[in-house]
């Protein structure tokens, strides 16, 4: 699957072209052949559907299932302009995975009124009805994790930012990896640390496992449980 996007200010604003999409049957066959322990759904523009996510839920060999929200909430107009819209079908999809990641733009249409406070309140209410943890990234300030009606603020590391592209992907990848053997909150803290270190350079090595473990032992104490 491929997409050609127009990027402005670090965000995709228009789509120019796209390629083919896997069917549920093709995905099913591929999963049974590979038998992955971790599945990360990172759709770009509606190439993942509910059938695919539900399919993975029933695979016993998959221990961790996570999802990036951007490709679900992105919608494209006839002239290729990108906007974000919420759908009630997400409530079902969010019961098939363990962790959802998105930024404010991807989450904000969940609320009838815009603003971070209103969006957080709506996500908290949703977290009481779904099994997944819901992570709301706020860029260089860190991330909110809402899970089973409870809310936590995880600050980002204070670093010199060189390139923010891919920080969300690194966050979700590292969080997913640590969720195999750690609880959700501890794993998300690992993810935030990794995402923070990723933005310090574009292409060089960002961190080692030893780096993450060393920083985690201190940074975990900075997590704050908050009222929403």
GROMACS elastic network, one bead per residue, 0.5 to 0.9 nm:
[ bonds ]
;  ai    aj funct       b0    kb
    1    18     6  0.73958   500
    1    19     6  0.52917   500
    1    20     6  0.52616   500
    1    21     6  0.57405   500
    1    22     6  0.77607   500
    1    47     6  0.79010   500
    2    17     6  0.81674   500
    2    18     6  0.54439   500
    2    19     6  0.50852   500
    2    20     6  0.73826   500
    2    21     6  0.88359   500
    2    44     6  0.88274   500
    3    15     6  0.72439   500
    3    16     6  0.75584   500
    3    17     6  0.56755   500
    3    19     6  0.65144   500
    3    44     6  0.77504   500
    3    45     6  0.81206   500
    4    14     6  0.87282   500
    4    15     6  0.59126   500
    4    16     6  0.53556   500
    4    17     6  0.51473   500
    4    18     6  0.63451   500
    5    12     6  0.60623   500
    5    13     6  0.73684   500
    5    14     6  0.57572   500
    5    16     6  0.58688   500
    5    17     6  0.75448   500
    6    11     6  0.83704   500
    6    12     6  0.57247   500
    6    13     6  0.59027   500
    6    14     6  0.50704   500
    6    15     6  0.60981   500
    6    16     6  0.72318   500
    7    10     6  0.60545   500
    7    11     6  0.53384   500
    7    13     6  0.59305   500
    7    14     6  0.73666   500
    8    11     6  0.54240   500
    8    12     6  0.63906   500
    8    13     6  0.65215   500
    9    12     6  0.83860   500
   10   164     6  0.78821   500
   10   165     6  0.70657   500
   12    15     6  0.77566   500
   12    82     6  0.74551   500
   13    80     6  0.84074   500
   13    81     6  0.60827   500
   13    82     6  0.52221   500
   13    83     6  0.78701   500
   14    76     6  0.76798   500
   14    79     6  0.83973   500
   14    80     6  0.51758   500
   14    82     6  0.53246   500
   15    18     6  0.79867   500
   15    76     6  0.75175   500
   15    79     6  0.87849   500
   15    80     6  0.51859   500
   15    81     6  0.68367   500
   15    82     6  0.72782   500
   16    80     6  0.66682   500
   20    47     6  0.85611   500
   21    47     6  0.59083   500
   21    48     6  0.82194   500
   22    25     6  0.81826   500
   22    26     6  0.61402   500
   22    27     6  0.65377   500
   22    47     6  0.78377   500
   22    48     6  0.84523   500
   23    26     6  0.51745   500
   23    27     6  0.62661   500
   23    28     6  0.86018   500
   23    52     6  0.81564   500
   24    27     6  0.50465   500
   24    28     6  0.60228   500
   24    29     6  0.86608   500
   24    49     6  0.87609   500
   24    51     6  0.65420   500
   24    52     6  0.55600   500
   24    55     6  0.77615   500
   25    28     6  0.50298   500
   25    29     6  0.62901   500
   25    30     6  0.86074   500
   25    52     6  0.89490   500
   26    29     6  0.52712   500
   26    30     6  0.61868   500
   26    31     6  0.86615   500
   27    30     6  0.50355   500
   27    31     6  0.60643   500
   27    32     6  0.86403   500
   27    52     6  0.72522   500
   27    55     6  0.85842   500
   28    31     6  0.52540   500
   28    32     6  0.63340   500
   28    33     6  0.87072   500
   28    52     6  0.82038   500
   28    55     6  0.71648   500
   28    56     6  0.81216   500
   29    32     6  0.53232   500
   29    33     6  0.62956   500
   29    34     6  0.88149   500
   30    33     6  0.51685   500
   30    34     6  0.62256   500
   30    35     6  0.82095   500
   31    34     6  0.52646   500
   31    35     6  0.53569   500
   31    36     6  0.68996   500
   31    56     6  0.81378   500
   31    59     6  0.84123   500
   32    35     6  0.52814   500
   32    36     6  0.85020   500
   32    59     6  0.84684   500
   33    36     6  0.88813   500
   35    59     6  0.85079   500
   35    61     6  0.61934   500
   35    62     6  0.72125   500
   36    39     6  0.67725   500
   36    61     6  0.67715   500
   36    62     6  0.59175   500
   36    63     6  0.84645   500
   37    61     6  0.58436   500
   37    63     6  0.52739   500
   37    64     6  0.66581   500
   37    65     6  0.87892   500
   37   180     6  0.83343   500
   38    61     6  0.87204   500
   38    62     6  0.56584   500
   38    63     6  0.59790   500
   38    65     6  0.60549   500
   38    66     6  0.81632   500
   38   176     6  0.70064   500
   38   177     6  0.73467   500
   38   180     6  0.79717   500
   39    56     6  0.79042   500
   39    62     6  0.68837   500
   39    63     6  0.82704   500
   39    64     6  0.62929   500
   39    66     6  0.64195   500
   39    67     6  0.84081   500
   39   176     6  0.82205   500
   40    64     6  0.82279   500
   40    65     6  0.59731   500
   40    67     6  0.56159   500
   40    68     6  0.77566   500
   40   172     6  0.78364   500
   40   173     6  0.73392   500
   40   176     6  0.75343   500
   41    48     6  0.76117   500
   41    53     6  0.80345   500
   41    65     6  0.77598   500
   41    66     6  0.61396   500
   41    68     6  0.61447   500
   41    69     6  0.87567   500
   42    48     6  0.83311   500
   42    66     6  0.85186   500
   42    67     6  0.59074   500
   42    69     6  0.75427   500
   42    70     6  0.78409   500
   42    71     6  0.70555   500
   42   169     6  0.80626   500
   43    46     6  0.64333   500
   43    47     6  0.60143   500
   43    48     6  0.59129   500
   43    67     6  0.81754   500
   43    68     6  0.68221   500
   43    69     6  0.76174   500
   43    70     6  0.68852   500
   43    72     6  0.69633   500
   44    47     6  0.70491   500
   44    48     6  0.86262   500
   44    68     6  0.88417   500
   44    69     6  0.89024   500
   44    70     6  0.64355   500
   44    72     6  0.77395   500
   44    74     6  0.79753   500
   45    48     6  0.80127   500
   45    70     6  0.75605   500
   45    72     6  0.65442   500
   45    73     6  0.81832   500
   45    74     6  0.61242   500
   45    75     6  0.74499   500
   45    76     6  0.85874   500
   46    49     6  0.68673   500
   46    71     6  0.53692   500
   46    72     6  0.54778   500
   46    73     6  0.81269   500
   46    74     6  0.75118   500
   46    75     6  0.81984   500
   47    71     6  0.74887   500
   47    72     6  0.84334   500
   48    51     6  0.82906   500
   48    52     6  0.64794   500
   48    53     6  0.75965   500
   48    71     6  0.78072   500
   48    72     6  0.77057   500
   49    52     6  0.55624   500
   49    53     6  0.67195   500
   49    54     6  0.88814   500
   49    72     6  0.83567   500
   49    93     6  0.88322   500
   50    53     6  0.52346   500
   50    54     6  0.60392   500
   50    55     6  0.84166   500
   50    89     6  0.80389   500
   50    90     6  0.84077   500
   50    92     6  0.81505   500
   50    93     6  0.60688   500
   51    54     6  0.52406   500
   51    55     6  0.60378   500
   51    56     6  0.88585   500
   52    55     6  0.50787   500
   52    56     6  0.65728   500
   52    57     6  0.89661   500
   53    56     6  0.53596   500
   53    57     6  0.65578   500
   53    65     6  0.87985   500
   53    93     6  0.67973   500
   53    96     6  0.64420   500
   53    97     6  0.76314   500
   54    57     6  0.51222   500
   54    58     6  0.69114   500
   54    93     6  0.72291   500
   54    95     6  0.88612   500
   54    96     6  0.58372   500
   54    97     6  0.86048   500
   55    58     6  0.56954   500
   55    59     6  0.71149   500
   55    96     6  0.88076   500
   56    59     6  0.53201   500
   56    60     6  0.86335   500
   56    62     6  0.72480   500
   56    65     6  0.77842   500
   56    96     6  0.78906   500
   56    97     6  0.86355   500
   57    60     6  0.78608   500
   57    62     6  0.77239   500
   57    65     6  0.76576   500
   57    95     6  0.89676   500
   57    96     6  0.54278   500
   57    97     6  0.69598   500
   58    61     6  0.89708   500
   58    62     6  0.84253   500
   58    96     6  0.87875   500
   59    62     6  0.56536   500
   59    63     6  0.86394   500
   60    63     6  0.71980   500
   62    65     6  0.71177   500
   63   179     6  0.86879   500
   63   180     6  0.65424   500
   64    97     6  0.76587   500
   64    98     6  0.66531   500
   64    99     6  0.86889   500
   64   176     6  0.65193   500
   64   177     6  0.81551   500
   64   179     6  0.67163   500
   64   180     6  0.62855   500
   65    96     6  0.78427   500
   65    98     6  0.54612   500
   65    99     6  0.70379   500
   65   176     6  0.74932   500
   66    97     6  0.55325   500
   66    98     6  0.55895   500
   66   100     6  0.59378   500
   66   101     6  0.80301   500
   66   132     6  0.85808   500
   66   172     6  0.74923   500
   66   173     6  0.87466   500
   66   175     6  0.89324   500
   66   176     6  0.66570   500
   67    94     6  0.87735   500
   67    97     6  0.71099   500
   67    98     6  0.82020   500
   67    99     6  0.63660   500
   67   101     6  0.63527   500
   67   102     6  0.88797   500
   67   172     6  0.79533   500
   68    71     6  0.71889   500
   68    72     6  0.82321   500
   68    99     6  0.85976   500
   68   100     6  0.58244   500
   68   102     6  0.60757   500
   68   168     6  0.84487   500
   68   169     6  0.81058   500
   68   172     6  0.75513   500
   69    72     6  0.55529   500
   69    73     6  0.65529   500
   69    74     6  0.87156   500
   69   100     6  0.65152   500
   69   101     6  0.57722   500
   69   102     6  0.50384   500
   69   103     6  0.82120   500
   69   106     6  0.66521   500
   69   107     6  0.80550   500
   70    73     6  0.56074   500
   70    74     6  0.60324   500
   70    84     6  0.84538   500
   70   101     6  0.83383   500
   70   102     6  0.63069   500
   70   103     6  0.80352   500
   70   105     6  0.87417   500
   70   106     6  0.58116   500
   70   107     6  0.88086   500
   71    74     6  0.54945   500
   71    75     6  0.84976   500
   71   106     6  0.89518   500
   72    75     6  0.80925   500
   72    84     6  0.86808   500
   72    85     6  0.85927   500
   72    86     6  0.83305   500
   72    87     6  0.87456   500
   72    90     6  0.83640   500
   72   106     6  0.85937   500
   73    83     6  0.80680   500
   73    84     6  0.50422   500
   73    85     6  0.51694   500
   73    86     6  0.58153   500
   73    87     6  0.77277   500
   73   106     6  0.59957   500
   73   107     6  0.79711   500
   73   109     6  0.86435   500
   74    82     6  0.64277   500
   74    83     6  0.57438   500
   74    85     6  0.66250   500
   74    86     6  0.88788   500
   74   106     6  0.74965   500
   75    81     6  0.82135   500
   75    82     6  0.56518   500
   75    83     6  0.52906   500
   75    84     6  0.57236   500
   75    85     6  0.67362   500
   76    79     6  0.78156   500
   76    80     6  0.54568   500
   76    81     6  0.54822   500
   76    83     6  0.64212   500
   76    84     6  0.86262   500
   77    80     6  0.51610   500
   77    81     6  0.52682   500
   77    82     6  0.66068   500
   77    83     6  0.79222   500
   78    81     6  0.74754   500
   83   105     6  0.89368   500
   84   105     6  0.70064   500
   84   106     6  0.61091   500
   84   107     6  0.83431   500
   84   108     6  0.83049   500
   84   109     6  0.69272   500
   85   106     6  0.78304   500
   85   107     6  0.85893   500
   85   108     6  0.84940   500
   85   109     6  0.56219   500
   85   110     6  0.79244   500
   86    89     6  0.87608   500
   86    90     6  0.78993   500
   86   106     6  0.83483   500
   86   107     6  0.77113   500
   86   108     6  0.83765   500
   86   109     6  0.54450   500
   86   110     6  0.56453   500
   86   111     6  0.89054   500
   87    90     6  0.59489   500
   87    91     6  0.82210   500
   87   110     6  0.81966   500
   88    91     6  0.57039   500
   88    92     6  0.78335   500
   89    92     6  0.55439   500
   89    93     6  0.65825   500
   89    94     6  0.88180   500
   90    94     6  0.58833   500
   90    95     6  0.87202   500
   91    94     6  0.53623   500
   91    95     6  0.69916   500
   91   126     6  0.77497   500
   91   129     6  0.79374   500
   91   130     6  0.67199   500
   92    95     6  0.55213   500
   92    96     6  0.72897   500
   92   130     6  0.78003   500
   93    96     6  0.54197   500
   93    97     6  0.72829   500
   93   130     6  0.88954   500
   94    97     6  0.57983   500
   94    98     6  0.78220   500
   94    99     6  0.81482   500
   94   100     6  0.74459   500
   94   130     6  0.59670   500
   94   131     6  0.67283   500
   94   132     6  0.56906   500
   94   133     6  0.86394   500
   94   134     6  0.88491   500
   95    98     6  0.77349   500
   95   129     6  0.86892   500
   95   130     6  0.52716   500
   95   131     6  0.50218   500
   95   132     6  0.60534   500
   96   130     6  0.89533   500
   96   131     6  0.77461   500
   96   132     6  0.76893   500
   97   100     6  0.75532   500
   97   131     6  0.75151   500
   97   132     6  0.57852   500
   97   133     6  0.86670   500
   98   131     6  0.68229   500
   98   133     6  0.61359   500
   98   134     6  0.88168   500
   98   184     6  0.84906   500
   99   131     6  0.86433   500
   99   134     6  0.60173   500
   99   135     6  0.73005   500
   99   172     6  0.85690   500
   99   175     6  0.88292   500
   99   176     6  0.81734   500
   99   184     6  0.81393   500
  100   132     6  0.66040   500
  100   133     6  0.61597   500
  100   135     6  0.59066   500
  100   136     6  0.85197   500
  100   172     6  0.85530   500
  101   133     6  0.86143   500
  101   134     6  0.63032   500
  101   136     6  0.62117   500
  101   137     6  0.73273   500
  101   168     6  0.78891   500
  101   171     6  0.87415   500
  101   172     6  0.69838   500
  102   105     6  0.80066   500
  102   106     6  0.57745   500
  102   107     6  0.64754   500
  102   134     6  0.81304   500
  102   135     6  0.63768   500
  102   136     6  0.53415   500
  102   137     6  0.60906   500
  102   168     6  0.80819   500
  103   106     6  0.53777   500
  103   107     6  0.62995   500
  103   108     6  0.84451   500
  103   135     6  0.81577   500
  103   136     6  0.52833   500
  103   138     6  0.63031   500
  103   139     6  0.78936   500
  103   143     6  0.88628   500
  103   168     6  0.86918   500
  104   107     6  0.51491   500
  104   108     6  0.55415   500
  104   115     6  0.89680   500
  104   116     6  0.73927   500
  104   119     6  0.79307   500
  104   136     6  0.66039   500
  104   137     6  0.68289   500
  104   138     6  0.67747   500
  105   108     6  0.54566   500
  105   109     6  0.77617   500
  106   109     6  0.72340   500
  106   110     6  0.87230   500
  107   110     6  0.58152   500
  107   111     6  0.81827   500
  107   119     6  0.70197   500
  107   120     6  0.89148   500
  107   123     6  0.79984   500
  107   136     6  0.76015   500
  108   111     6  0.60092   500
  108   112     6  0.86416   500
  108   113     6  0.84248   500
  108   114     6  0.63830   500
  108   115     6  0.75434   500
  108   116     6  0.77824   500
  108   118     6  0.84750   500
  108   119     6  0.55789   500
  108   120     6  0.87755   500
  109   112     6  0.69802   500
  109   113     6  0.82510   500
  109   114     6  0.76043   500
  109   119     6  0.80121   500
  110   113     6  0.88329   500
  110   119     6  0.68114   500
  110   122     6  0.66104   500
  110   123     6  0.75183   500
  111   114     6  0.65471   500
  111   115     6  0.87177   500
  111   118     6  0.64933   500
  111   119     6  0.55684   500
  111   120     6  0.88248   500
  111   121     6  0.84393   500
  111   122     6  0.59100   500
  111   123     6  0.84322   500
  112   118     6  0.83218   500
  112   119     6  0.87340   500
  113   118     6  0.65034   500
  113   119     6  0.78627   500
  114   117     6  0.83966   500
  114   118     6  0.64224   500
  114   119     6  0.68027   500
  115   118     6  0.54548   500
  115   119     6  0.61627   500
  115   120     6  0.86407   500
  116   119     6  0.50707   500
  116   120     6  0.60237   500
  116   121     6  0.85712   500
  117   120     6  0.51786   500
  117   121     6  0.62365   500
  117   122     6  0.87343   500
  117   228     6  0.74851   500
  118   121     6  0.51532   500
  118   122     6  0.63061   500
  118   123     6  0.87023   500
  119   122     6  0.51586   500
  119   123     6  0.61821   500
  119   124     6  0.85694   500
  120   123     6  0.50656   500
  120   124     6  0.60395   500
  120   125     6  0.85905   500
  120   136     6  0.82324   500
  120   144     6  0.83610   500
  120   146     6  0.83656   500
  120   151     6  0.88277   500
  120   228     6  0.67819   500
  121   124     6  0.50821   500
  121   125     6  0.62695   500
  121   126     6  0.86787   500
  121   228     6  0.57741   500
  122   125     6  0.51137   500
  122   126     6  0.62422   500
  122   127     6  0.86442   500
  123   127     6  0.60807   500
  123   128     6  0.88467   500
  123   134     6  0.72671   500
  123   136     6  0.87300   500
  123   146     6  0.70340   500
  123   149     6  0.89256   500
  124   128     6  0.66939   500
  124   134     6  0.83257   500
  124   146     6  0.57271   500
  124   147     6  0.73467   500
  124   148     6  0.78151   500
  124   149     6  0.54478   500
  124   150     6  0.70174   500
  124   151     6  0.70524   500
  124   228     6  0.74549   500
  125   128     6  0.54464   500
  125   129     6  0.72159   500
  125   148     6  0.87223   500
  125   149     6  0.65317   500
  126   129     6  0.53504   500
  126   130     6  0.64657   500
  126   134     6  0.87263   500
  126   146     6  0.89295   500
  126   148     6  0.85621   500
  126   149     6  0.79847   500
  127   130     6  0.53948   500
  127   131     6  0.72009   500
  127   132     6  0.71840   500
  127   133     6  0.68574   500
  127   134     6  0.67578   500
  127   146     6  0.62009   500
  127   147     6  0.53288   500
  127   148     6  0.50616   500
  127   149     6  0.54729   500
  127   150     6  0.80338   500
  128   131     6  0.79619   500
  128   146     6  0.89759   500
  128   147     6  0.72460   500
  128   150     6  0.83897   500
  129   148     6  0.75400   500
  129   149     6  0.85241   500
  130   133     6  0.81653   500
  130   147     6  0.86833   500
  130   148     6  0.75814   500
  131   147     6  0.79472   500
  131   148     6  0.72755   500
  132   147     6  0.70154   500
  132   148     6  0.82234   500
  133   145     6  0.67957   500
  133   146     6  0.59135   500
  133   148     6  0.74270   500
  133   184     6  0.76319   500
  134   144     6  0.81258   500
  134   145     6  0.57016   500
  134   146     6  0.51023   500
  134   147     6  0.62555   500
  135   143     6  0.66840   500
  135   144     6  0.56469   500
  135   146     6  0.63588   500
  135   147     6  0.86313   500
  135   188     6  0.84222   500
  136   142     6  0.88041   500
  136   143     6  0.55508   500
  136   144     6  0.50588   500
  136   145     6  0.64055   500
  136   146     6  0.81228   500
  137   140     6  0.87156   500
  137   141     6  0.83198   500
  137   142     6  0.62318   500
  137   144     6  0.64499   500
  137   145     6  0.86961   500
  137   168     6  0.79616   500
  138   141     6  0.56875   500
  138   142     6  0.54985   500
  138   143     6  0.54758   500
  138   144     6  0.77523   500
  139   142     6  0.58111   500
  139   143     6  0.74306   500
  139   156     6  0.81456   500
  139   164     6  0.86825   500
  139   167     6  0.88168   500
  139   168     6  0.89008   500
  140   143     6  0.87341   500
  140   155     6  0.84002   500
  140   156     6  0.61074   500
  140   157     6  0.80485   500
  140   158     6  0.80429   500
  140   159     6  0.88105   500
  140   161     6  0.86558   500
  140   196     6  0.76326   500
  141   154     6  0.86169   500
  141   155     6  0.59196   500
  141   156     6  0.55127   500
  141   157     6  0.83415   500
  141   158     6  0.87280   500
  142   153     6  0.75485   500
  142   154     6  0.57242   500
  142   157     6  0.78164   500
  142   192     6  0.69477   500
  142   196     6  0.83879   500
  143   152     6  0.83605   500
  143   153     6  0.60025   500
  143   154     6  0.52499   500
  143   155     6  0.63361   500
  143   156     6  0.72890   500
  143   192     6  0.74158   500
  144   151     6  0.69012   500
  144   152     6  0.55923   500
  144   154     6  0.61197   500
  144   155     6  0.85160   500
  145   150     6  0.81675   500
  145   151     6  0.57001   500
  145   152     6  0.51230   500
  145   153     6  0.64770   500
  145   154     6  0.75616   500
  145   185     6  0.77677   500
  145   188     6  0.80537   500
  146   149     6  0.65512   500
  146   150     6  0.55771   500
  146   152     6  0.64244   500
  146   153     6  0.89367   500
  147   150     6  0.53047   500
  147   151     6  0.65135   500
  147   152     6  0.85462   500
  148   151     6  0.85182   500
  150   225     6  0.77130   500
  150   226     6  0.78893   500
  150   227     6  0.79721   500
  150   228     6  0.85593   500
  151   224     6  0.86065   500
  151   225     6  0.58887   500
  151   226     6  0.55649   500
  151   227     6  0.67126   500
  151   228     6  0.70610   500
  152   185     6  0.85194   500
  152   223     6  0.67883   500
  152   224     6  0.55469   500
  152   226     6  0.55820   500
  152   227     6  0.84960   500
  153   222     6  0.87276   500
  153   223     6  0.57976   500
  153   224     6  0.52003   500
  153   225     6  0.63228   500
  153   226     6  0.68083   500
  154   188     6  0.82993   500
  154   189     6  0.67106   500
  154   192     6  0.74293   500
  154   219     6  0.87434   500
  154   220     6  0.82901   500
  154   222     6  0.71266   500
  154   224     6  0.67663   500
  154   225     6  0.89592   500
  155   158     6  0.88379   500
  155   189     6  0.87554   500
  155   192     6  0.77717   500
  155   193     6  0.89543   500
  155   219     6  0.84575   500
  155   222     6  0.71989   500
  155   223     6  0.69127   500
  155   224     6  0.87213   500
  156   159     6  0.86039   500
  156   192     6  0.61367   500
  156   193     6  0.66738   500
  156   195     6  0.82294   500
  156   196     6  0.60047   500
  157   192     6  0.79345   500
  157   193     6  0.64253   500
  157   195     6  0.89463   500
  157   196     6  0.56551   500
  157   197     6  0.76546   500
  157   219     6  0.83434   500
  158   196     6  0.77912   500
  159   196     6  0.70927   500
  159   197     6  0.73875   500
  159   199     6  0.80947   500
  159   200     6  0.66946   500
  160   199     6  0.78537   500
  160   200     6  0.58295   500
  160   201     6  0.89412   500
  161   164     6  0.70186   500
  161   196     6  0.86031   500
  161   197     6  0.89218   500
  161   198     6  0.88963   500
  161   199     6  0.53598   500
  161   201     6  0.74151   500
  162   199     6  0.57434   500
  162   200     6  0.50389   500
  162   201     6  0.51841   500
  162   202     6  0.68331   500
  163   166     6  0.84461   500
  163   167     6  0.85994   500
  163   198     6  0.79255   500
  163   200     6  0.65190   500
  163   201     6  0.57958   500
  163   202     6  0.53827   500
  164   167     6  0.57568   500
  164   168     6  0.86897   500
  164   195     6  0.88477   500
  164   196     6  0.89303   500
  164   198     6  0.76032   500
  164   200     6  0.81258   500
  164   201     6  0.85406   500
  164   202     6  0.80642   500
  165   168     6  0.79443   500
  165   169     6  0.87450   500
  165   198     6  0.88097   500
  165   199     6  0.74165   500
  165   202     6  0.79711   500
  166   169     6  0.51220   500
  166   170     6  0.62450   500
  166   171     6  0.86046   500
  166   195     6  0.81992   500
  166   198     6  0.78469   500
  166   199     6  0.81485   500
  167   170     6  0.51489   500
  167   171     6  0.61271   500
  167   172     6  0.87430   500
  167   192     6  0.89516   500
  167   194     6  0.81057   500
  167   196     6  0.71975   500
  167   197     6  0.85974   500
  167   198     6  0.60291   500
  167   199     6  0.63903   500
  168   172     6  0.62483   500
  168   173     6  0.85566   500
  168   191     6  0.89255   500
  168   192     6  0.89050   500
  168   195     6  0.65371   500
  169   172     6  0.52958   500
  169   173     6  0.60805   500
  169   174     6  0.86025   500
  169   195     6  0.80021   500
  170   173     6  0.51062   500
  170   174     6  0.60609   500
  170   175     6  0.83476   500
  170   191     6  0.71287   500
  170   192     6  0.87299   500
  170   194     6  0.65570   500
  170   195     6  0.54886   500
  170   198     6  0.72939   500
  171   174     6  0.54990   500
  171   175     6  0.60100   500
  171   176     6  0.84842   500
  171   188     6  0.77510   500
  171   190     6  0.79534   500
  171   192     6  0.57363   500
  171   193     6  0.79074   500
  171   194     6  0.60768   500
  171   196     6  0.84379   500
  171   198     6  0.89748   500
  172   175     6  0.51032   500
  172   176     6  0.59604   500
  172   177     6  0.85566   500
  172   188     6  0.81695   500
  172   191     6  0.63546   500
  172   192     6  0.87831   500
  172   195     6  0.85970   500
  173   176     6  0.51922   500
  173   177     6  0.62626   500
  173   178     6  0.88618   500
  173   191     6  0.74272   500
  174   177     6  0.50358   500
  174   178     6  0.63190   500
  174   179     6  0.85843   500
  174   187     6  0.77102   500
  174   188     6  0.81502   500
  174   190     6  0.66891   500
  174   192     6  0.86056   500
  174   194     6  0.68824   500
  174   195     6  0.84949   500
  175   178     6  0.53606   500
  175   179     6  0.61297   500
  175   184     6  0.81254   500
  175   186     6  0.85610   500
  175   188     6  0.51060   500
  175   189     6  0.76553   500
  175   190     6  0.61282   500
  175   192     6  0.80745   500
  175   194     6  0.88033   500
  176   179     6  0.51293   500
  176   180     6  0.70813   500
  176   187     6  0.73257   500
  176   188     6  0.83671   500
  176   191     6  0.81866   500
  177   180     6  0.60205   500
  177   181     6  0.82657   500
  177   187     6  0.79762   500
  178   181     6  0.59110   500
  178   182     6  0.57424   500
  178   183     6  0.82132   500
  178   184     6  0.85410   500
  178   186     6  0.81471   500
  178   187     6  0.51376   500
  178   188     6  0.82938   500
  178   190     6  0.74214   500
  178   191     6  0.83927   500
  179   183     6  0.61085   500
  179   184     6  0.61506   500
  179   186     6  0.82633   500
  179   187     6  0.54752   500
  179   188     6  0.83235   500
  180   183     6  0.83688   500
  180   187     6  0.89293   500
  181   187     6  0.87886   500
  182   185     6  0.83490   500
  182   186     6  0.64526   500
  182   187     6  0.60456   500
  183   186     6  0.56236   500
  183   187     6  0.61608   500
  183   188     6  0.87331   500
  184   187     6  0.51529   500
  184   188     6  0.61653   500
  184   189     6  0.87358   500
  185   188     6  0.51122   500
  185   189     6  0.63176   500
  185   190     6  0.87915   500
  186   189     6  0.51543   500
  186   190     6  0.64957   500
  186   191     6  0.88073   500
  186   216     6  0.84324   500
  186   220     6  0.71816   500
  187   190     6  0.51027   500
  187   191     6  0.63402   500
  187   192     6  0.88161   500
  188   192     6  0.61724   500
  188   193     6  0.86107   500
  189   192     6  0.50939   500
  189   193     6  0.62515   500
  189   194     6  0.86109   500
  189   216     6  0.70505   500
  189   219     6  0.76138   500
  189   220     6  0.64854   500
  189   223     6  0.81529   500
  190   193     6  0.52169   500
  190   194     6  0.62295   500
  190   195     6  0.86580   500
  190   212     6  0.65583   500
  190   213     6  0.80128   500
  190   215     6  0.86899   500
  190   216     6  0.63585   500
  190   219     6  0.89995   500
  190   220     6  0.86263   500
  191   194     6  0.50842   500
  191   195     6  0.60673   500
  191   196     6  0.85105   500
  192   195     6  0.50691   500
  192   196     6  0.60629   500
  192   197     6  0.86261   500
  193   196     6  0.51422   500
  193   197     6  0.63004   500
  193   198     6  0.86570   500
  193   212     6  0.68486   500
  193   215     6  0.75510   500
  193   216     6  0.73998   500
  193   219     6  0.81487   500
  194   197     6  0.51822   500
  194   198     6  0.61150   500
  194   206     6  0.79013   500
  194   207     6  0.72520   500
  194   212     6  0.69904   500
  195   198     6  0.50587   500
  195   199     6  0.67743   500
  196   199     6  0.57816   500
  196   200     6  0.74078   500
  197   200     6  0.56055   500
  197   201     6  0.81209   500
  197   206     6  0.58771   500
  197   207     6  0.68346   500
  198   201     6  0.64202   500
  198   202     6  0.74977   500
  198   203     6  0.89587   500
  198   205     6  0.84917   500
  198   206     6  0.53287   500
  198   207     6  0.77947   500
  199   202     6  0.68902   500
  199   206     6  0.83231   500
  200   206     6  0.75320   500
  201   204     6  0.63500   500
  201   205     6  0.82732   500
  201   206     6  0.72691   500
  202   205     6  0.89326   500
  202   206     6  0.87385   500
  203   206     6  0.80898   500
  205   208     6  0.81960   500
  207   210     6  0.80668   500
  207   211     6  0.59015   500
  207   212     6  0.70709   500
  208   211     6  0.50744   500
  208   212     6  0.65383   500
  208   213     6  0.88070   500
  209   212     6  0.51279   500
  209   213     6  0.62183   500
  209   214     6  0.85725   500
  210   213     6  0.51630   500
  210   214     6  0.60486   500
  210   215     6  0.85787   500
  211   214     6  0.52474   500
  211   215     6  0.61964   500
  211   216     6  0.84039   500
  212   215     6  0.53312   500
  212   216     6  0.58185   500
  212   217     6  0.86559   500
  213   216     6  0.50692   500
  213   217     6  0.63726   500
  214   217     6  0.56946   500
  214   218     6  0.73659   500
  215   218     6  0.55290   500
  215   219     6  0.59358   500
  215   220     6  0.83922   500
  216   220     6  0.55770   500
  216   221     6  0.85990   500
  217   220     6  0.59835   500
  217   221     6  0.76364   500
  218   221     6  0.59156   500
  218   222     6  0.75523   500
  219   222     6  0.53017   500
  219   223     6  0.73139   500
  220   223     6  0.57053   500
  221   224     6  0.81528   500
